[in-house]
Amino acid sequence: MPNASPTPPEWFATPDPERGRDGTGLSFSCTMCGNCCSGPAGYIIVSDDEIAALAKRLKVTVAAFTADYTHMSEEGRSLNEKKSAAGLDCIFLDREKIPGKAVCGVYEDRPIQCRTWPFWPSVIKTRQTWERAKRTCPGIDNGKKHTLVQIRIARDTFDI
């Protein structure tokens, strides 16, 4: 049986001095711009447990929450969106609470999809996909350094 060639390291685990990366992780801090919560029609996938937590937070039944705040998408049950100047916002994105900022109205109970941004497989797949996401997310490559372990855990938690 032939030996399989070793898996090459992820691009973000390889030093890139030109871009200021030492290969030990990636930097990201939320700037509360709302760009990851807005734009063209999309989906914010929610599990049954997340629906239950959000329903409890809003003090409504699971059935009422599901009916009023979600819909079925091709990817599964998703939070609803509302029209804004930025396109379609997550139903829980609040652009009025803090002037000039976009705040999650259910931050402590936000879905895993939101908790793992920007370390989704589709975003960190290649340096190019990371750089593409950086064009709309000012928090990418800025702020807190996330370790390789943290990035891999987030990546492997929610497959999008």
NORSUL-V572033 format. One record per residue. RES is the residue in one letter. PHI is phi in whole degrees, -180 to 180 (999 if undefined). OMEGA is omega in whole degrees, 0 to 359 (999 if undefined). D_FIRST is the distance of its C-alpha to the first C-alpha in whole Angstrom. Layout:
BEGIN
[[RES | PHI | OMEGA | D_FIRST] [RES | PHI | OMEGA | D_FIRST]]
END
This chain:
BEGIN
[[M | 999 | 182 | 0] [P | -69 | 177 | 4] [N | -74 | 176 | 7] [A | -74 | 178 | 9] [S | -72 | 182 | 12] [P | -64 | 177 | 15] [T | -70 | 179 | 17] [P | -68 | 180 | 21] [P | -65 | 176 | 24] [E | -60 | 182 | 26] [W | -56 | 183 | 29] [F | -80 | 176 | 32] [A | -99 | 179 | 30] [T | -111 | 179 | 30] [P | -57 | 178 | 33] [D | -139 | 184 | 36] [P | -57 | 180 | 39] [E | -59 | 180 | 40] [R | -103 | 177 | 40] [G | 76 | 179 | 41] [R | -102 | 181 | 38] [D | -99 | 178 | 37] [G | 84 | 180 | 33] [T | -107 | 179 | 34] [G | 153 | 180 | 35] [L | -132 | 179 | 38] [S | -97 | 174 | 41] [F | -162 | 170 | 43] [S | -142 | 180 | 46] [C | -65 | 178 | 48] [T | -102 | 183 | 51] [M | 59 | 177 | 52] [C | -81 | 180 | 53] [G | 85 | 183 | 51] [N | -62 | 180 | 49] [C | -78 | 182 | 46] [C | -110 | 186 | 48] [S | -138 | 174 | 50] [G | 128 | 178 | 50] [P | -70 | 179 | 49] [A | -53 | 181 | 48] [G | -151 | 178 | 45] [Y | -154 | 174 | 44] [I | -125 | 187 | 44] [I | -68 | 178 | 42] [V | -128 | 178 | 44] [S | -86 | 177 | 42] [D | -60 | 179 | 45] [D | -65 | 178 | 45] [E | -67 | 177 | 46] [I | -61 | 180 | 48] [A | -62 | 180 | 50] [A | -65 | 179 | 50] [L | -68 | 177 | 52] [A | -62 | 178 | 54] [K | -61 | 180 | 55] [R | -59 | 182 | 56] [L | -88 | 179 | 58] [K | 59 | 175 | 60] [V | -130 | 177 | 59] [T | -73 | 176 | 57] [V | -59 | 180 | 54] [A | -62 | 180 | 55] [A | -66 | 179 | 57] [F | -61 | 181 | 55] [T | -59 | 181 | 52] [A | -70 | 187 | 55] [D | -90 | 189 | 57] [Y | -120 | 182 | 54] [T | -134 | 173 | 51] [H | -152 | 176 | 49] [M | -86 | 175 | 46] [S | -115 | 178 | 44] [E | -68 | 179 | 41] [E | -96 | 183 | 39] [G | 131 | 180 | 41] [R | -66 | 186 | 44] [S | -132 | 173 | 46] [L | -68 | 178 | 49] [N | -71 | 177 | 51] [E | -123 | 178 | 52] [K | -132 | 181 | 56] [K | -71 | 175 | 57] [S | -148 | 177 | 58] [A | -63 | 181 | 59] [A | -87 | 183 | 55] [G | 124 | 175 | 54] [L | -111 | 179 | 53] [D | -98 | 168 | 53] [C | -56 | 182 | 51] [I | -55 | 183 | 54] [F | -100 | 179 | 54] [L | -79 | 183 | 54] [D | -113 | 180 | 58] [R | -99 | 183 | 59] [E | -110 | 186 | 63] [K | -57 | 178 | 62] [I | -122 | 182 | 62] [P | -53 | 179 | 63] [G | 83 | 180 | 61] [K | -125 | 175 | 58] [A | -117 | 188 | 55] [V | -117 | 176 | 55] [C | -77 | 181 | 53] [G | -76 | 180 | 55] [V | -130 | 190 | 53] [Y | -48 | 184 | 51] [E | -64 | 181 | 50] [D | -115 | 182 | 49] [R | -63 | 181 | 47] [P | -63 | 180 | 44] [I | -59 | 177 | 41] [Q | -57 | 181 | 40] [C | -75 | 181 | 43] [R | -63 | 185 | 42] [T | -95 | 177 | 39] [W | -60 | 1 | 40] [P | -99 | 186 | 39] [F | -92 | 175 | 36] [W | -76 | 177 | 34] [P | -53 | 182 | 31] [S | -69 | 181 | 33] [V | -90 | 183 | 35] [I | -99 | 181 | 33] [K | -56 | 179 | 30] [T | -139 | 176 | 31] [R | -60 | 181 | 33] [Q | -66 | 180 | 35] [T | -69 | 176 | 35] [W | -64 | 179 | 37] [E | -64 | 178 | 39] [R | -64 | 179 | 40] [A | -65 | 180 | 41] [K | -62 | 180 | 43] [R | -62 | 181 | 45] [T | -112 | 181 | 47] [C | -122 | 181 | 46] [P | -69 | 178 | 48] [G | -82 | 180 | 46] [I | -72 | 183 | 43] [D | 68 | 176 | 43] [N | -136 | 173 | 46] [G | 83 | 188 | 47] [K | -62 | 176 | 45] [K | -85 | 177 | 41] [H | -102 | 183 | 39] [T | -73 | 177 | 36] [L | -58 | 180 | 32] [V | -64 | 179 | 32] [Q | -60 | 180 | 35] [I | -65 | 181 | 34] [R | -65 | 178 | 30] [I | -64 | 179 | 32] [A | -62 | 180 | 34] [R | -59 | 185 | 32] [D | -85 | 181 | 30] [T | -85 | 183 | 33] [F | -135 | 185 | 34] [D | -91 | 177 | 32] [I | -137 | 999 | 34]]
END
